[in-house]
Amino acid sequence: MVRLILDSSTGGYPVLIGTNLQRDLRNVVTRLDPTGAAIVTDTNVRPYALKVAKAIKRAGLKTSIHAIPASERSKSMTQLEAVLSFLERQHIDRGGCVIAVGGGTVGDLAGLAAAIWQRGVRLVAVPTTLLAMVDSSIGGKTGVNGMRSKNAIGAFWQPSAVISDLATIESLPVPNYRDAFAEVVKYAVAVDRGLFDLLQRNGPRLVERDAGMLERVVFRCVAAKALIVAKDERDRGPRAILNYGHTAGHALEAATAFRVSHGRAVAFGMRVAGRIAMGLDLCSKRTVDAQDELLDAFGLPDKPPHADPKRVLAAMAADKKARRGKVAWVMPRRIGHAEIGHTVPGALVRRVITRSLA
């Protein structure tokens, strides 16, 4: 097991990465000494959530489970209201704790509920997907989707602990597992050349879900994000580097009513950003080719999703990071280094998006 301590404005919190961590989870919750605990999960992960509940009950703490539908569409005001009603029924007071057991949807939804229930109760994140382990469980962003915009309604709320049990990855369907590598490649291209080299050398082992190699990759991604978030917890500046691939990616998700998976959308967004950067002479073709080859290696092909380019472009202008309809792009300069704050001519964006979806 690997243990990190992440800094935040509310104090440091532990991130545990390993296999079969129920006992460690129990110890973490015991140290928090909550007055009550409520588990939020989804219908796919409920069997693992039952194991979490059993582990917590061994610490003498009564808990209950609320399962949401396993879908990105559960990141909604309707489901948020249902979770808040659950917390009320369980009599979770200000000394209580919400335990989010699941992927990014569960983490974002349960995290927002924890942020606003009783004006803030403690949150323990138990990510069960590789995507959530390397990205969404770290950094304190919570939220639900608006009618047209992804993550439009949310709050910053840091967890009290993150427990990443790699055993949960073993049962992930292949598409869900490989989706996560879009975020992993994002870190490698945008901020960590060493991670890029590691992925190139060990792609087959990672595709086969080698636990030791996965632990190394999750650690590097968490460490990279932790350093960035520590400098810009409220997402006012440098943290925007983590938006690499998400400008076009989030727009694609919104334009397709979230029928395109997050990982595939981010991979699409990185390919778009690379081609725009090349069109602006910000990076070489070699850089774009290296990025695309690595995405291919993890089963994130460049075959365009079915989407209307006009809808994607309209969704991009509605992105929560846009100002007066203009988006500041994150652009790759070389492998391991991207830059924030680039303004891109609209004609170039339209041309690349249209060609990418042709």
Secondary structure per residue as TSV (DSSP state, phi and psi in degrees):
chain	resnum	aa	ss	phi	psi
A	1	M	-	360.0	142.0
A	2	V	E	-110.0	138.4
A	3	R	E	-126.8	127.7
A	4	L	E	-119.4	154.4
A	5	I	E	-115.7	119.1
A	6	L	E	-98.0	138.8
A	7	D	-	-86.2	145.4
A	8	S	-	-152.6	170.5
A	9	S	T	-65.9	-20.3
A	10	T	T	-98.4	6.7
A	11	G	-	111.8	167.6
A	12	G	-	-75.5	153.3
A	13	Y	E	-140.9	148.2
A	14	P	E	-82.7	146.0
A	15	V	E	-121.2	118.7
A	16	L	E	-106.3	131.7
A	17	I	E	-127.7	120.4
A	18	G	E	179.8	-158.3
A	19	T	S	-125.3	136.2
A	20	N	S	56.1	69.2
A	21	L	-	-104.1	23.5
A	22	Q	H	-60.5	-40.5
A	23	R	H	-64.9	-40.6
A	24	D	H	-65.1	-38.2
A	25	L	H	-61.4	-45.0
A	26	R	H	-58.7	-42.9
A	27	N	H	-65.0	-39.7
A	28	V	H	-62.6	-47.7
A	29	V	H	-65.7	-37.8
A	30	T	H	-60.1	-41.8
A	31	R	H	-66.8	-30.3
A	32	L	H	-70.2	-26.0
A	33	D	-	50.6	57.0
A	34	P	-	-76.0	157.3
A	35	T	S	-77.7	-16.5
A	36	G	-	-172.8	160.6
A	37	A	E	-137.6	138.8
A	38	A	E	-127.5	126.2
A	39	I	E	-97.2	127.9
A	40	V	E	-112.1	128.3
A	41	T	E	-143.3	-169.3
A	42	D	E	-125.2	172.8
A	43	T	T	-65.5	-27.5
A	44	N	T	-74.2	-33.1
A	45	V	T	-100.5	-0.5
A	46	R	H	-51.2	-40.2
A	47	P	H	-58.1	-39.5
A	48	Y	H	-71.8	-36.3
A	49	A	H	-60.6	-33.1
A	50	L	H	-64.6	-37.0
A	51	K	H	-65.1	-40.2
A	52	V	H	-62.8	-44.4
A	53	A	H	-61.6	-40.2
A	54	K	H	-63.9	-41.8
A	55	A	H	-63.1	-40.4
A	56	I	H	-70.5	-37.7
A	57	K	H	-64.6	-28.6
A	58	R	T	-65.9	-20.3
A	59	A	T	-87.6	5.5
A	60	G	T	83.5	18.3
A	61	L	-	-112.3	122.4
A	62	K	-	-74.2	139.3
A	63	T	E	-147.7	160.7
A	64	S	E	-134.3	164.3
A	65	I	E	-120.3	135.2
A	66	H	E	-120.2	120.9
A	67	A	E	-108.7	126.8
A	68	I	E	-95.5	161.2
A	69	P	-	-59.9	140.3
A	70	A	S	-80.2	83.3
A	71	S	S	-161.1	146.0
A	72	E	G	-56.8	-28.1
A	73	R	G	-68.7	-10.4
A	74	S	G	-74.3	-10.9
A	75	K	S	-80.1	71.7
A	76	S	S	-137.6	162.5
A	77	M	H	-63.2	-32.1
A	78	T	H	-63.4	-47.2
A	79	Q	H	-71.3	-31.6
A	80	L	H	-62.0	-43.9
A	81	E	H	-61.4	-38.3
A	82	A	H	-65.9	-39.5
A	83	V	H	-66.9	-42.3
A	84	L	H	-63.0	-38.1
A	85	S	H	-64.2	-37.7
A	86	F	H	-62.6	-45.0
A	87	L	H	-62.2	-36.6
A	88	E	H	-67.7	-42.9
A	89	R	H	-63.5	-32.3
A	90	Q	T	-85.5	2.7
A	91	H	T	56.8	43.4
A	92	I	-	-76.0	114.4
A	93	D	-	-98.8	-169.6
A	94	R	T	-67.1	-15.8
A	95	G	T	-91.8	2.6
A	96	G	-	-84.0	-175.3
A	97	C	E	-146.9	136.5
A	98	V	E	-101.5	132.3
A	99	I	E	-114.9	114.3
A	100	A	E	-94.5	111.9
A	101	V	E	-114.1	103.6
A	102	G	E	159.9	-163.3
A	103	G	S	-87.0	-158.9
A	104	G	H	-62.7	-36.1
A	105	T	H	-62.8	-48.1
A	106	V	H	-62.4	-45.2
A	107	G	H	-61.8	-44.3
A	108	D	H	-66.1	-44.4
A	109	L	H	-68.8	-50.8
A	110	A	H	-65.9	-34.5
A	111	G	H	-64.0	-41.4
A	112	L	H	-66.8	-40.0
A	113	A	H	-60.5	-42.8
A	114	A	H	-64.1	-36.1
A	115	A	H	-66.8	-32.3
A	116	I	H	-108.4	-16.5
A	117	W	G	-72.1	127.8
A	118	Q	G	54.7	28.3
A	119	R	G	60.7	26.3
A	120	G	-	121.4	112.3
A	121	V	-	-122.1	164.4
A	122	R	E	-68.5	151.6
A	123	L	E	-129.5	130.7
A	124	V	E	-114.8	121.4
A	125	A	E	-94.6	128.1
A	126	V	E	-123.2	78.5
A	127	P	E	-68.1	137.9
A	128	T	-	-116.6	5.0
A	129	T	S	-122.1	153.0
A	130	L	H	-61.6	-37.7
A	131	L	H	-58.8	-45.2
A	132	A	I	-70.7	-36.1
A	133	M	I	-63.9	-41.2
A	134	V	I	-86.6	-14.0
A	135	D	I	-139.6	-73.3
A	136	S	I	-69.3	-23.8
A	137	S	T	-77.3	-11.9
A	138	I	S	-106.9	135.0
A	139	G	S	109.3	-12.6
A	140	G	-	85.8	9.5
A	141	K	E	-84.1	131.1
A	142	T	E	-129.8	161.7
A	143	G	E	165.4	170.9
A	144	V	E	-129.7	165.5
A	145	N	-	-84.1	147.8
A	146	G	-	-82.8	-172.1
A	147	M	S	-65.5	-33.6
A	148	R	S	-126.6	-10.5
A	149	S	S	-125.0	138.8
A	150	K	T	-76.2	136.7
A	151	N	T	55.5	34.4
A	152	A	-	-75.8	-21.6
A	153	I	E	-120.3	115.6
A	154	G	E	-169.3	-172.8
A	155	A	E	-153.8	157.3
A	156	F	E	-88.1	122.5
A	157	W	-	-149.2	106.9
A	158	Q	-	-74.7	140.1
A	159	P	-	-72.8	163.2
A	160	S	S	-87.2	-18.1
A	161	A	E	-169.2	154.5
A	162	V	E	-128.5	126.3
A	163	I	E	-118.9	106.2
A	164	S	E	-103.1	101.2
A	165	D	E	-93.9	106.8
A	166	L	G	-64.7	-16.1
A	167	A	G	-62.6	-27.5
A	168	T	G	-70.7	-19.6
A	169	I	G	-73.9	-25.5
A	170	E	G	-58.4	-33.1
A	171	S	G	-96.7	2.7
A	172	L	S	-65.9	136.4
A	173	P	-	-59.0	149.3
A	174	V	H	-53.0	-47.8
A	175	P	H	-59.7	-40.9
A	176	N	H	-65.5	-40.1
A	177	Y	H	-64.9	-48.9
A	178	R	H	-70.0	-28.0
A	179	D	H	-53.0	-38.0
A	180	A	T	-62.4	-26.3
A	181	F	H	-70.7	-11.1
A	182	A	H	-62.7	-45.2
A	183	E	H	-68.9	-35.9
A	184	V	H	-63.9	-47.0
A	185	V	H	-63.4	-33.8
A	186	K	H	-55.4	-50.5
A	187	Y	H	-59.0	-43.5
A	188	A	H	-63.5	-43.3
A	189	V	H	-75.5	-40.3
A	190	A	H	-83.0	-34.4
A	191	V	T	-140.2	-12.6
A	192	D	-	-139.4	90.8
A	193	R	H	-62.7	-34.8
A	194	G	H	-62.0	-39.0
A	195	L	H	-64.9	-39.3
A	196	F	H	-58.9	-45.9
A	197	D	H	-63.9	-40.5
A	198	L	H	-61.7	-42.2
A	199	L	H	-65.1	-40.8
A	200	Q	H	-61.7	-41.8
A	201	R	H	-74.7	-30.2
A	202	N	H	-120.2	20.8
A	203	G	H	-51.1	-50.4
A	204	P	H	-60.0	-39.6
A	205	R	H	-65.1	-37.7
A	206	L	H	-71.2	-39.4
A	207	V	H	-59.6	-34.5
A	208	E	T	-85.6	3.7
A	209	R	T	67.4	40.5
A	210	D	-	-61.0	118.3
A	211	A	H	-63.3	-41.4
A	212	G	H	-63.4	-42.3
A	213	M	H	-70.2	-37.7
A	214	L	H	-62.3	-39.3
A	215	E	H	-60.3	-41.3
A	216	R	H	-63.9	-42.9
A	217	V	H	-67.6	-45.8
A	218	V	H	-61.0	-43.2
A	219	F	H	-58.0	-46.9
A	220	R	H	-65.1	-39.4
A	221	C	H	-67.0	-44.4
A	222	V	H	-63.4	-43.6
A	223	A	H	-62.7	-41.9
A	224	A	H	-63.2	-45.5
A	225	K	H	-67.9	-38.4
A	226	A	H	-60.6	-42.1
A	227	L	H	-63.6	-39.6
A	228	I	H	-70.4	-45.4
A	229	V	H	-65.6	-35.5
A	230	A	H	-59.9	-29.8
A	231	K	H	-84.1	-21.3
A	232	D	-	-154.6	66.6
A	233	E	T	-61.6	-34.4
A	234	R	T	-94.5	10.8
A	235	D	S	61.9	49.4
A	236	R	S	-101.8	-9.7
A	237	G	S	-163.1	-98.8
A	238	P	G	-57.7	-27.3
A	239	R	G	-62.7	-17.3
A	240	A	G	-59.6	-18.5
A	241	I	G	-59.5	-28.6
A	242	L	G	-73.5	-4.6
A	243	N	G	-86.9	3.5
A	244	Y	T	-56.3	127.0
A	245	G	T	84.6	-10.8
A	246	H	H	-90.4	-17.5
A	247	T	H	-62.9	-58.6
A	248	A	H	-73.9	-30.3
A	249	G	H	-64.0	-50.5
A	250	H	H	-62.5	-37.3
A	251	A	H	-63.9	-39.5
A	252	L	H	-64.2	-42.9
A	253	E	H	-59.8	-48.7
A	254	A	H	-64.1	-40.7
A	255	A	H	-68.1	-22.1
A	256	T	T	-107.4	17.1
A	257	A	T	54.7	36.9
A	258	F	T	64.2	26.0
A	259	R	-	-78.6	-23.6
A	260	V	S	-86.5	131.0
A	261	S	-	-64.2	155.9
A	262	H	H	-61.5	-43.9
A	263	G	H	-62.2	-45.8
A	264	R	H	-65.4	-35.1
A	265	A	H	-66.7	-42.2
A	266	V	H	-66.5	-38.7
A	267	A	H	-61.2	-43.8
A	268	F	H	-59.2	-44.7
A	269	G	H	-62.8	-35.9
A	270	M	H	-69.0	-39.0
A	271	R	H	-64.1	-40.9
A	272	V	H	-63.2	-48.2
A	273	A	H	-60.6	-39.6
A	274	G	H	-62.3	-42.8
A	275	R	H	-70.6	-35.1
A	276	I	H	-65.8	-44.7
A	277	A	H	-60.4	-40.0
A	278	M	H	-66.4	-38.3
A	279	G	H	-65.7	-24.9
A	280	L	T	-95.5	6.5
A	281	D	T	59.7	33.9
A	282	L	S	-90.4	-22.6
A	283	C	S	-148.2	167.0
A	284	S	-	-89.3	162.3
A	285	K	H	-62.9	-32.4
A	286	R	H	-60.7	-40.4
A	287	T	H	-63.3	-47.2
A	288	V	H	-63.7	-42.1
A	289	D	H	-63.4	-41.2
A	290	A	H	-64.0	-42.7
A	291	Q	H	-60.3	-49.4
A	292	D	H	-64.7	-37.2
A	293	E	H	-64.2	-37.4
A	294	L	H	-70.0	-39.4
A	295	L	H	-61.2	-42.0
A	296	D	H	-59.8	-41.0
A	297	A	H	-62.3	-26.5
A	298	F	T	-102.9	21.4
A	299	G	T	73.0	30.7
A	300	L	-	-115.0	77.8
A	301	P	-	-71.4	166.2
A	302	D	-	-91.5	7.0
A	303	K	-	-61.0	121.8
A	304	P	-	-68.1	140.4
A	305	P	-	-67.1	159.6
A	306	H	S	-78.1	108.7
A	307	A	-	-157.1	149.3
A	308	D	-	-83.6	118.6
A	309	P	H	-54.1	-36.2
A	310	K	H	-63.9	-38.3
A	311	R	H	-67.9	-39.4
A	312	V	H	-63.7	-45.1
A	313	L	H	-64.0	-39.4
A	314	A	H	-66.4	-40.1
A	315	A	H	-65.6	-33.1
A	316	M	H	-63.5	-40.7
A	317	A	H	-67.3	-25.0
A	318	A	T	-90.3	2.2
A	319	D	-	-58.9	142.7
A	320	K	T	-65.3	-17.5
A	321	K	T	-89.8	-6.3
A	322	A	-	-72.9	148.1
A	323	R	B	-124.9	118.7
A	324	R	T	52.5	39.8
A	325	G	T	78.5	1.6
A	326	K	B	-107.6	138.3
A	327	V	-	-108.6	134.8
A	328	A	-	-90.5	114.7
A	329	W	E	-85.4	148.7
A	330	V	E	-95.6	121.8
A	331	M	E	-117.9	133.4
A	332	P	E	-73.5	138.2
A	333	R	E	-106.7	-40.4
A	334	R	E	-158.1	167.6
A	335	I	T	-61.4	125.3
A	336	G	T	93.8	1.2
A	337	H	E	-150.5	116.6
A	338	A	E	-122.4	165.1
A	339	E	E	-126.6	146.0
A	340	I	E	-98.0	166.4
A	341	G	E	82.0	19.8
A	342	H	E	-85.1	130.6
A	343	T	-	-91.3	130.8
A	344	V	-	-117.8	132.5
A	345	P	-	-55.9	135.4
A	346	G	H	-57.7	-36.4
A	347	A	H	-62.9	-38.3
A	348	L	H	-68.7	-41.8
A	349	V	H	-61.1	-46.7
A	350	R	H	-61.2	-41.6
A	351	R	H	-64.6	-45.9
A	352	V	H	-67.7	-44.0
A	353	I	H	-61.5	-46.2
A	354	T	H	-62.4	-44.8
A	355	R	H	-67.0	-36.5
A	356	S	H	-68.9	-24.7
A	357	L	T	-102.0	2.7
A	358	A	-	-70.9	360.0
